[in-house]
Amino acid sequence: MMKKSLLMTIVVSLFLTSNSYANEEVVVYECSYDNVYWTGRGKSMKTDGGDIVVTINGDSLVIKSSSKEMAGTHNLTLKSKLGFQIVALSNSMQFFYNKGSNAFHVNAGIDAGSGFSVSGGGHMGRQVRISGKCSLNQD
């Protein structure tokens, strides 16, 4: 009887945990950047900066941008939002956000089609790192 009770407690707690995670409110960050670094070229790029909007809903993180360095809508899977860091990934992009410093960075062009080659010496010039600061949208 004790084993059944323990098993039921574990199952119910797992169900409640997954349900509460899925039902969390939508969180929106407004971010601006002024640093763009082309990894393969080994240099920063002069830029006027740009703005992105990051929306977290459940295990989904969406980045929307009209800036030339990262135009479009990018869908990533949330891997962690515990503690002070948010981490999200897709096949071609990584997003990291530090809640303490409000700093973020995005690594883009990391998929096989972007020119990354271990045998060819690593980055081939199409990878980019964008960094800046975010603030929580309080609307």
N, C-alpha and C positions, 0 to 999 in steps of 0.2 A: 504494500500500500504506500509505503514511504517513497519507493522508486517512482510509482505512478504520479504521486503528488509533485515530486521534484521535476519530473519530465514535463508535466503540465505547466509548472511555474516557468520553466525555461522556454517552452514553446510560446506561452502567452507573452513573456517579456520580449522575446524576439519579434513577435508580431506587433506589439505596441511600439517598440523601437523603430521598426521599419515604417510603420504607419505615421509616426510623428515626424520622421525624416521627410517622408513624401508630402506631408501636409504643411510643411513650413512655408512661411510667407515668401513672396518674391522679394529679393534684395537687388537694388540697382545702385551701381557705382558710376559716377561720372569721372572720367580720367583724362588727363592731358599729358602729352609727351613733348619733349624737345630734344631727345637724344635718339638717333637712329644710327646703328652700327652695322655695317655690312661685314659679316664674319669672314668670308673668303677673301675680301679685298683688304682686310686689316685696317679699315679706317672708318671714321665717323662721316656721316653725310650732312651737309648743310641743309637744314630744313626749317620751315616756318613753324614747325610743331604741328600738333594735331590733337583732335579730341576723339575719344572712343567712349562708348557706353557699354558697360558690362552688366548683364542681368543674370542672376542666379535664381533658378527655379527647380527645386528638388535636386536631382543629380545632373542637371543641365546647366551649362554656362554658355551664354551667347555674347559674342563681341560684335558690336556694330560700329562701323567707321566709314566716313566719307573721305577721309584723308588719303592722299595718293600712296603713302607708304604701306597702307593696310586697308584698302577700300573693300567694302562689302560686309557681309554677315558671315561670321565664323562660329560654327557650333562645336563645342568641346564638351567632354565628359568630366564632371567634377570628380576628382580623386580624393581631395581632402579639404575640409574647411574647419578643422579642429584647431584649437590653440590660436596662434598668431598668424598662420599662413593659410592661404587658399591656393590650391593647386588644381589645374584643369588641363586635360590633354586631348589632342586629336591625332590623326595620322601625320599631320604636317605642322602642328603648332603646339606650343606649350605656353601656359599662362601661370604666372606666379604673382601673388599679392601678399605683402606683409601688412597685417592689420595695425601693428604698432607704429610703423614709420609711414604708412600709407603709400609706400613705394610699390610699383609693379614693374614687371618686365614680361615681354612676349618674345619667344623665340619662334620664328616662322621659317618655313622652307626646310624642314628637317626630314621630310619623307624621301624615299628612294628616288622619286622623279625630280627632285630639286638639284641633283648633282652631287650629293654627298657620297663620297667613295672612300672606303677604308683603304683599299689597295692603291687608289690614286692620290692619296695624301690628305684625305679629309674633306674639308669644305672647298667647294669649287666656285664660290662667288655668288650664289643665289640665296644664301641664308642671311636673315636679318634679325637683329635684336632691337626692340623698341622699348624704351623705359621712360618712366615718369611717375606722376603722383595721382592718386585717386581720392575722391571724397564720396562718402555715402550720401545718396540722394534721399533727402528727408521728406519728400512730398507725400 
